[in-house]
Amino acid sequence: MTQQRKLLLRILFPSLLIVLIGYLSIAFYYHTHFFSGSFINNIDYSGKTVKEIESNIADEMSTYTLTIEGRNELTDTISASDIKFHYVSEGQVQTLKDQQNEFLWPFSFFTQQQSQMQVRCEYNESLLIKCRDNLVFFKDNITTKPLNAEILYGDDGFYIHPETLGTTLNKETVLSALKDAIKACASSLSLENASCYISPSVLSSDESIQTALDVLRKYTDLTITYDFGDRTEVLDRSLLKDWVRIDENFQVTLDKQKVIDYVNFLGYYYTTFSSTRDFVRYDGKAIQVKGGDYGWIINRTEEVEQLYQLILDGKSMTREPVYSQFALSRDKNDIGNTYIEINLKKQHLWLFVDGKKIMDSKVVTGNISKDYATPSGIYAITYKERNATLVGQNYNSPVNYWMPFNKNIGFHDASWRDKFGGKIYKKKGSHGCVNMPPKKAKKLYESIQKGTPVVIY
């Protein structure tokens, strides 16, 4: 071996030995410490020992605070000390350390090692329950109950009053949410997002309540005007609002009994059949006439069905009710100004057309001595017939003009009589009909129509 090589070896060997000793010394250091660039759960633990890291985690957990957020910007907190919250080592840090090859320490200066581990903590559940119960959100003066959306009636008709969310919490749900948040070491918990609030069972956006509102408005936002000549009756929302029913399942029904009651009201006030009427005689004297079968009769059964269906269909209209009997005029004075007037005592007849007297005549009415008196009251001409034959007990009389108004009682010509008026009717009157001179009967026949009122008093 040459002198130069010996000299080189004397220099290199100590140097290599120093490098080796340094390398092994650093490797020995990283046997208990984490490499540079070591991150656990995004925290830099470069050069830390397992004990130091666990101590650091324990210190961090001892200052843990959970901020709880509720409605109306209310907040409260639970701290680690409140529930004896603490870190429990299960060797996770040591496991991460054991995965580190200390002899590869030079490479750690050129890379970062990101690791994740589950930090296990424990707490006293009884203390957590106590903390939950003492949260500000459960204070009586703060808690409000949730209220369902409901359908109400106002100036503009039916509308949905929206639900009130309230601030009532489900304690069990809150406890479960707290446990999940603490387990995850979360810094905050939104009670809203965790669905901890007790919600109303009916929301204004629910299809069932929206559909019910549509049906209610269909049944009530309409106007049906009944035409009674110089009077009207208006059926609108102000009445219809009380005719609808809505159950707990938001099923809407129309109360048919209310429809019946309303039609009965119409029948009571606007059916004039056989009613007593104020009447102004030919001479201007005001009297009252009662009896007879004249007047309007509302067909209540049929009207109920038609009105009920109109409301179900949501139809507005002006209409007349269904009648089973008609009169000449629909005004309050349903006799009108075209009528036949008979004064039994005077045995005289007058015919008024459009308020003007166009004829009058003496007549002979029913024989009162034989109980055939012509009945007083108000009637209507049933029909007109030319060349009729009147048949009764012990008589068979052909007439030229026949105008019945009360079953088989009517006006007709009486060619067999040469006198009319006076007191003839008392002993030699008719069987109840109104006998007239032929020319007068002809004039009456030509001047009246079916339905013309007949006023007898």
Residue pairs with C-beta under 8 A, 6 or more apart in sequence:
26 105
27 102
27 103
27 105
28 102
29 102
30 100
30 102
30 105
30 108
31 102
32 49
32 50
32 97
33 47
33 48
33 49
34 45
34 46
34 47
34 48
34 49
34 53
34 96
34 97
34 100
34 113
35 46
35 100
35 105
35 108
35 113
36 46
36 47
36 108
36 109
37 46
37 108
37 109
37 111
37 112
37 113
38 44
38 45
38 46
38 48
38 100
38 108
38 112
38 113
38 115
39 45
39 112
39 113
39 114
39 115
40 53
40 93
40 96
40 115
40 116
40 117
41 115
41 116
41 117
41 119
42 114
45 53
45 56
48 56
50 93
50 94
50 97
53 93
54 87
54 89
54 93
57 87
57 93
57 119
58 86
58 87
60 87
61 80
61 85
61 86
61 87
61 119
61 121
61 185
62 80
62 81
62 85
62 86
62 87
63 80
64 79
64 80
64 85
64 121
64 185
65 77
65 78
65 79
65 80
65 187
66 77
66 78
66 79
66 178
66 181
66 182
66 186
66 187
66 188
66 189
67 75
67 76
67 77
67 187
67 188
67 189
68 75
68 76
68 77
68 78
68 135
68 137
68 178
68 188
68 189
68 191
69 75
69 188
69 189
69 190
69 191
69 192
70 76
70 136
70 137
70 167
70 169
70 191
70 192
71 165
71 167
71 191
71 192
71 197
72 167
74 136
74 137
74 142
75 136
76 135
76 136
76 137
78 128
78 131
78 178
78 182
79 85
80 86
80 123
82 127
82 131
83 123
83 124
83 127
83 128
83 131
83 182
84 123
84 124
84 127
85 121
85 122
85 123
85 182
86 121
86 122
86 123
87 119
87 120
87 121
88 120
88 121
88 122
89 120
90 120
92 117
92 118
92 119
92 120
93 117
96 115
96 117
100 113
119 185
121 182
121 183
121 185
123 182
128 175
128 178
128 179
128 182
129 175
132 138
132 171
132 174
132 175
132 178
133 171
135 174
136 142
137 143
137 167
137 169
137 174
137 191
138 169
138 171
142 167
143 166
143 167
143 168
143 169
144 164
144 166
144 167
144 168
145 164
145 166
145 168
146 163
146 164
146 165
146 166
146 168
146 197
146 198
146 199
146 200
147 163
147 164
147 166
147 200
148 163
148 200
148 201
148 202
149 160
149 161
149 162
149 163
149 200
149 202
149 203
149 204
149 206
149 209
150 160
150 161
150 202
151 158
151 159
151 160
151 161
151 209
151 212
151 213
151 216
151 246
151 250
152 158
152 159
152 160
152 161
153 159
153 241
157 217
157 220
157 221
157 237
157 241
158 213
158 216
158 217
158 220
158 241
159 213
160 204
160 209
160 210
160 213
161 204
162 204
163 200
163 202
163 203
163 204
164 200
165 197
165 199
165 200
166 197
166 198
166 200
167 197
168 197
168 198
169 191
169 196
169 197
169 198
170 196
170 197
170 198
173 194
173 195
173 196
174 191
174 194
174 196
177 189
177 191
177 194
177 196
178 189
180 194
181 188
181 189
191 197
202 208
202 209
203 209
208 249
208 250
209 250
211 250
212 246
212 250
212 251
212 252
215 252
216 244
216 246
216 252
218 314
219 240
219 243
219 244
219 252
219 254
219 311
219 312
219 314
220 237
220 240
220 241
220 243
220 244
221 237
221 314
222 236
222 237
222 240
222 311
222 314
222 315
222 316
223 234
223 235
223 236
223 316
224 234
224 235
224 236
224 307
224 310
224 311
224 315
224 316
224 317
224 318
224 319
225 232
225 233
225 234
225 235
225 317
225 318
225 319
226 232
226 233
226 234
226 235
226 266
226 270
226 318
226 319
226 320
226 321
227 318
227 319
227 320
227 330
228 270
228 320
228 330
228 331
229 329
229 330
229 331
229 332
230 331
230 332
231 331
231 332
233 266
233 270
235 262
235 307
239 262
240 311
242 258
243 254
243 255
243 258
243 259
243 311
244 252
244 253
244 254
244 255
245 252
245 253
245 254
245 255
246 252
246 253
247 253
254 308
254 311
254 312
256 304
256 308
259 304
259 307
259 308
259 311
260 300
260 304
262 307
263 298
263 300
263 303
263 304
263 307
263 321
264 300
266 298
266 303
266 321
267 298
267 300
270 296
270 298
270 321
271 295
271 296
271 297
271 298
272 294
272 295
272 296
272 327
272 334
273 293
273 294
273 295
273 296
273 297
273 325
274 291
274 292
274 293
274 294
274 295
274 377
275 290
275 295
276 288
276 289
276 290
277 288
277 289
277 290
277 333
277 334
277 335
277 378
278 286
278 287
278 288
278 333
279 286
279 287
279 288
279 289
279 335
279 455
279 457
280 286
280 287
281 287
281 341
281 343
281 457
282 341
282 343
282 350
282 352
282 357
282 360
287 457
289 376
289 377
289 378
289 455
289 456
289 457
290 377
291 375
291 376
291 377
291 378
292 375
292 376
292 377
292 378
292 379
292 406
292 454
292 456
293 377
293 379
293 380
293 406
294 327
294 334
294 335
294 377
294 378
294 379
294 380
294 453
294 454
295 325
295 327
295 334
295 378
296 323
296 325
296 326
296 327
296 330
296 334
297 323
297 324
297 325
298 321
298 322
298 323
298 324
299 321
299 322
299 323
299 324
302 322
302 324
303 321
303 322
306 322
310 317
320 330
326 451
327 334
327 335
327 380
327 451
327 453
328 334
328 335
328 336
328 338
328 339
328 380
328 451
328 452
328 453
329 335
329 336
335 378
335 453
335 455
336 453
337 352
337 354
337 355
338 352
338 353
338 354
338 355
338 452
338 453
339 351
339 352
339 452
339 453
339 454
339 455
340 349
340 350
340 351
340 352
340 381
340 411
340 444
340 448
340 452
340 453
340 454
340 455
341 349
341 350
341 351
341 352
341 455
342 348
342 349
342 350
342 363
342 365
342 374
342 434
342 454
342 455
342 456
342 457
343 457
344 365
344 373
344 374
344 376
344 425
344 456
344 457
346 421
347 362
347 363
347 364
347 365
347 420
347 421
347 422
347 423
347 424
347 425
348 360
348 361
348 362
348 363
348 421
349 360
349 361
349 362
349 363
349 434
349 436
349 440
349 444
350 357
350 359
350 360
351 357
351 358
351 359
351 360
351 443
351 444
351 447
351 448
352 358
353 447
358 447
359 440
359 443
359 444
359 447
361 420
361 436
361 437
361 440
361 444
362 420
362 421
362 422
362 437
363 420
363 421
363 434
363 435
363 436
364 414
364 417
364 420
364 421
364 424
364 425
364 428
364 429
364 430
364 434
364 435
365 373
365 374
365 425
365 429
365 430
365 432
365 433
365 434
365 435
366 372
366 373
366 374
366 409
366 425
366 429
366 430
366 431
366 432
366 433
367 373
367 425
367 426
367 427
367 428
367 429
367 430
367 431
368 425
368 426
368 429
369 426
369 427
369 429
372 429
372 430
372 431
372 432
373 429
373 432
374 409
374 425
374 429
374 430
374 432
374 433
374 434
374 456
375 406
375 409
375 432
375 456
376 456
376 457
377 406
377 456
378 453
378 454
378 455
378 456
379 405
379 406
379 453
379 454
379 456
380 405
380 450
380 451
380 452
380 453
380 454
381 403
381 404
381 405
381 448
381 449
381 450
381 451
381 452
381 454
382 404
382 405
382 410
382 450
383 403
383 404
383 450
384 401
384 402
384 403
384 445
384 448
384 449
384 450
385 402
385 403
386 400
386 401
386 402
386 445
387 398
387 399
387 400
388 398
388 399
388 402
388 412
389 396
389 397
389 398
389 399
390 396
390 397
390 398
390 399
390 402
390 408
390 412
390 433
391 397
392 408
392 431
395 431
397 416
399 412
399 413
399 414
399 441
400 412
400 413
400 415
400 438
400 441
400 442
401 411
401 412
401 413
401 438
401 441
401 442
401 444
401 445
402 410
402 411
402 412
403 410
403 411
403 412
403 444
403 445
403 448
404 410
404 411
405 411
405 454
408 432
409 432
409 433
409 434
410 433
410 434
411 433
411 434
411 436
411 441
411 444
412 433
412 434
412 435
412 436
412 441
413 435
413 436
413 437
413 438
413 440
413 441
413 442
414 420
414 430
414 435
414 436
414 437
414 438
414 441
415 438
417 424
417 435
417 437
420 435
420 436
420 437
436 444
